[in-house]
Amino acid sequence: MDPLFLAISLYRRRKLEECVELCTQLLDKNPYDQATWSLKTKALTEQVYVDEIEVDEEGISELMMDDNAIATVARPGTSFQRPATNSGGPSPNVRPTTQSGRPVTGFTRPGTQSGRPGTMEQALKTPRTAHTARPVTSASGRYASMLSTADGPFINVSRLNLNKYASRPNLAKTLFEYIFHHENDVRTALDLAAAATEAAQYKDWWWKVQIGKCYYRLGLFRDAEKQFKSALKQQETLDIYLYLCKVYVKLDQPLAAIEVYKEGLEKFAEESSLLTGIARIYEGLNDMENSIKFYKNVLKSDNMSVEAIASIATHYFYTDQPEVALKFYRRLLQMGVSNAEMYNNLGLCCFFAQQYDMVLTCFERALSLANDENVADVWYNIGHVALGIGDMSLAYQCFRLTLANNNDHAEAYNNLGVLEMKKGRIEQARAFFQASFNLTPHMFEPHFNFAILSDKIGDLQHSYNSVRRSLEAFPEHTDSKELFKVLREQFATL
Amino acid sequence: MAEITSREESKGYQDYEGNKKWLNAHYDPLASLYTFSQCIALSDINADGENKLIIADLGTGTYDMKLKVYRGTSLMSENAIIDLPTGVVTFYMDLTEPRTPAIAVASGSFIYIYKNLRPYFKFTLPSLPIDEKEESAWIQAKDDLIDVSVLREILDGLRSKGVILTVRSMKFLRLPPHELSTFVTLHKNSPLKMQTVVTCLETLKKSHSEDDAISCLVLGTEHLAIYILDPEAFTILTKIDIPAVPVFLSVNGLYDVDYRIVVACRNGAVYSLKRGSEVKKPVFQLSAQPVGLQRIGKNIVVACMDQTLQCYSTKGNKLWLIRMPADILTMEAMEDKQKGFKGVLVGIENHEVHVYRDKYLVNVIKTEDAVTGIKFGKFGREDSTLVMTTKGGSLLIKMLKRTAKFEEKDATTSSGPPASQQQKLNVPKKTKLFVDQTLRERNNCVVMHQQFQHDLYRIRLEAARNYAESLNKSLNPISTNPQEPLKLSVHVNGIGPMFKLIVQLQNTSLNSPSVGLFLTFHFDSSLYSVEKTLIPVPFLVPGLNYTFESYVECKSDKGISDTIKAYLCRRSSSTPIITGIINMPVSESIIVS
């Protein structure tokens, strides 16, 4: 068999390492074989290829040193920083929040863990005490260049004559992808793309998209926007719409992004990736009703979308319809999603939908599947079930176990504090509450509980301060408002 | 310049419905007036038919106190006042033509009388008897029989017994030790005097009730007394002792016939004084400190610090109470004789002035700033003028439109259930699924319960096992042992390869300190090197947070990370008391590529 044909076959069957090996042998015989060279670059790229659109964890430095944000105080509902209040968004009383104070999403993806932190210290502290340590820059978040070959690099990028390759479109494209993905050298990739687009007399949309991608990586979002828009004029492809929306999200212009998604939908009707994008943006703006509407639309065209099913299920769970949520989670289970989180959610749904025979079986399964990262959350939820059936000692043990597995679990600290308060151990309870609100200042519960505790022992000054912090975190909390009113009256009366 | 811009600004407020009843006459945001309703008066002090605005400005509160007189929109004269003014009134003190009223300014323990804007007379409140022991102590100090520390001890003892001391003694007690002797040498030769301070000032017509009849001055003092002064000779006509410090007065009647003085006191008690009667019990007791008192007809309206406006009858029966949206700053009566309107103006914190007729809100005026001083009356030649000063020191003058009518809106809407009762709650419908599931639950209740109990035992066992394991390994960051009430939390700062570990320790007990502890770290020595592997922990005082720090260097540049454990141990035992687990972030030594 022709070795090149075999190599292509290996590439198609994704036996990439064998393909690379074979290509290396061929190139040893004939170093100027362009087809083999091109195949080898492709195989090497494929080994480290990640989807540019989906996988994009924002690093700390991008978050903090973001000079693209247009308005520091945007109008409510027009920015991710200031989601519209009272726009049908879930109240933190019902739907818990993530570490940055956003309602939890049904599906974890890059960027759902936290919004933009307010201060540098918060930015450095919050994600790093959490289990998911956030990279400092998105550049170091990619470990593409970690793979090294034994006999030196395949292509020495710094010595390439870029202009020569730019004029050969068949080689340039594979070379670009190699530099961009495998070498992670965005600057050189940009030089090559710029030379190539010039050689193509600015008529090749593909190169414009690549330049846009490079600009995006370099943080030049306005330039990226121009390139994508220009490419879109020549050729309407789905990718370009998605990239353009990513740029708008980066620029914190959610409404513009939705606009672009909707334009895309006119060309690519019912396209699930566009619909999912809109749903995500509404979710980021705390507009759950619209978000769920679009997730449901996603399911109409793609009924296997894990993200849509999980998000809808979470929404139903937190809007007091656990039985519907249960149905969606069962669907996920049938689709083969089987992990600790899944069983944990099923257990909770069963418990709140009163299907008691299934509850603990699910949690047992979750515990056996859990790893170091999520076992704390499973114990925390078992603790909730224990609270629900009134078994305080089991609840106490579960919350303790949560803390043993994750020292920064603020919710567990808070619940332990409440349990200690019930037992009448004031000092312990106070320590737990303090630990809780030191870890997550945006949660209102520990502040409120601390206020109640201080109020009970007659420390009105502390109580007043705490209840004010609680109201800062959650201005509509009725109990806090009541306590605040009572305290005010007590301070005013003679 | 200021006026032009201010008109622009106030355009927005002009659109507001309540403001349409008023004409904007003058607005000066830079008037820099710091004053209250009690220190504002409107009167024709030159007898030329035009009322002037007299304001006692509190200045900065320590100096720059001034008596300012406005004629129209311009400042006519300024007189300096020595002490903080507490009240300003104008009154006719004689029958000489032309009839020019005098201005009385209460300040410190004096009443300054101005006539034709010139100082005319100073009335000093009578000095009070001094406690014998205090007097003898000062005499001894003067003759150098006792030294300053002994003097201080004597005075301190007197004060703690509840004796009311003179101002000099109070000042002396307040001084730091090294200034005591200079203070004594400076003051010991002047005679000791017990002086009181005027807290409020009002007028009372003497024998005729005409507008320009001669009036007496009524004033309340810090030493629990109300004085009525004769306007011609400035002698004390009557002195009435009351049980609390008076802060607001409301006077009507004639001195020679019959009069009634309603006094609101600082402790919230309200007393009613009549000619020739003794004061025994308060007419009523308020729920909070008063911030304003007015008599409207036969009712007493009081504004209180708990954001309420309360109305009582003269006999002390509570008639109504209204809650305000914010704290009340001041209150003033509003009487328009032509329209026969009587009401109260209430200045509140949220930049509004409310007008109440009885308990009905008839008008809301929005202003740019919170109003602290209000006066309603004749200014210039205009009968119904509203003068307001704000917290920021601006001066607003508004005139009531002749066509303005105040209508009671709440009279009809206040009855019936509140509107919120009609709102529907957003309760999700029970789905068919839910009904099916309840059916299943009903049919299989026994099996389900048994299964649940069975599982519950298993999970309890599992939890207990894990819990026991974590106890054995002391994995918890908060100790479960009541003998060792300790809490530990660890943070990592830095981006690598150098990190800073910050360990916080707290003794959570009430009163048992911890001693003899040390901190140590457990880590993979091929990956990390810790600067301080052992940190001795000092004596831990209960309740305080102790912070310890150590640098950690990551040796690897492969982008791998590990956990570091922080142990808090006791020297005598090999198992740690509590443990903190730190998930180290990936070291960022490879950022620059």
Contacts between the chains, C-beta under 8 A, distances in Angstrom:
chain1	res1	chain2	res2	distance
A	60	B	495	7.6
A	124	B	493	5.9
A	124	B	494	7.7
A	124	B	495	7.6
A	125	B	491	6.1
A	125	B	493	7.0
A	128	B	491	8.0
A	128	B	492	5.5
A	128	B	493	7.7
A	128	B	585	4.8
A	129	B	491	5.7
A	129	B	492	6.8
A	131	B	583	6.0
A	133	B	561	7.1
A	133	B	583	6.7
A	133	B	584	7.7
A	133	B	585	3.6
A	133	B	586	6.1
A	134	B	585	7.8
A	135	B	586	6.7
A	135	B	588	7.3
A	136	B	495	4.8
A	136	B	588	4.4
A	136	B	591	6.3
A	137	B	588	7.7
A	137	B	591	5.8
A	139	B	591	6.7
A	139	B	593	6.6
A	140	B	559	7.8
A	140	B	586	7.9
A	140	B	588	5.6
A	140	B	590	5.8
A	140	B	591	5.1
A	143	B	559	6.0
A	145	B	593	7.0
A	146	B	558	7.7
A	146	B	559	6.8
A	184	B	593	7.0
A	185	B	593	7.4
A	319	B	428	6.2
A	320	B	428	5.5
A	321	B	428	5.7
A	321	B	431	6.5
A	321	B	434	7.7
A	323	B	431	6.3
A	323	B	433	4.7
A	323	B	434	4.8
A	323	B	437	5.5
A	324	B	431	6.0
A	324	B	433	6.2
A	327	B	433	6.6
A	353	B	434	7.4
A	353	B	437	6.0
A	354	B	437	7.0
A	354	B	438	7.4
A	354	B	441	5.9
A	355	B	437	6.3
A	355	B	440	7.6
A	355	B	441	7.3
A	355	B	448	7.7
A	356	B	448	5.3
A	356	B	449	7.2
A	356	B	451	7.4
A	356	B	452	4.1
A	357	B	444	7.8
A	357	B	447	6.9
A	357	B	448	4.3
A	357	B	451	3.9
A	357	B	452	5.8
A	357	B	455	7.8
A	359	B	452	6.8
A	359	B	455	7.2
A	360	B	452	6.9
A	360	B	455	3.4
A	360	B	456	6.2
A	360	B	458	7.1
A	360	B	459	5.0
A	361	B	455	6.0
A	363	B	459	6.6
A	364	B	455	7.2
A	364	B	458	6.9
A	364	B	459	6.7
A	364	B	462	7.3
A	367	B	462	7.0
A	379	B	463	7.8
A	379	B	466	8.0
A	382	B	459	6.5
A	382	B	463	7.2
A	389	B	456	7.5
A	391	B	456	7.9
A	391	B	460	7.8
A	394	B	459	7.7
A	394	B	460	5.7
A	394	B	463	6.0
A	397	B	463	4.8
A	397	B	464	6.7
A	397	B	466	8.0
A	397	B	467	4.4
A	398	B	463	5.8
A	400	B	467	6.3
A	400	B	470	7.1
A	400	B	476	6.2
A	400	B	480	7.1
A	401	B	463	6.7
A	401	B	466	5.4
A	401	B	467	6.0
A	401	B	470	6.3
A	403	B	476	5.9
A	403	B	477	6.0
A	403	B	478	6.8
A	404	B	470	4.2
A	404	B	475	4.1
A	404	B	476	5.2
A	404	B	477	8.0
A	407	B	477	4.7
A	407	B	489	6.9
A	407	B	490	6.9
A	407	B	580	5.5
A	407	B	581	5.6
A	407	B	582	7.9
A	408	B	489	7.9
A	416	B	478	7.9
A	427	B	485	7.4
A	427	B	508	5.7
A	427	B	509	6.2
A	427	B	510	5.2
A	428	B	485	7.5
A	428	B	508	6.1
A	430	B	508	7.6
A	431	B	478	7.1
A	431	B	487	5.4
A	431	B	506	6.5
A	431	B	508	3.8
A	432	B	478	7.3
A	434	B	506	7.9
A	435	B	478	7.4
A	435	B	487	6.4
A	435	B	489	6.3
A	438	B	489	7.3
A	439	B	489	7.6
A	489	B	306	6.3
A	492	B	288	4.9
A	492	B	305	5.3
A	492	B	306	4.0
A	492	B	307	7.8
A	493	B	287	5.8
A	493	B	288	5.6
A	493	B	306	6.5
A	494	B	267	6.7
A	494	B	268	5.0
A	494	B	286	7.7
A	494	B	287	7.3
A	494	B	288	6.3
A	494	B	289	6.8
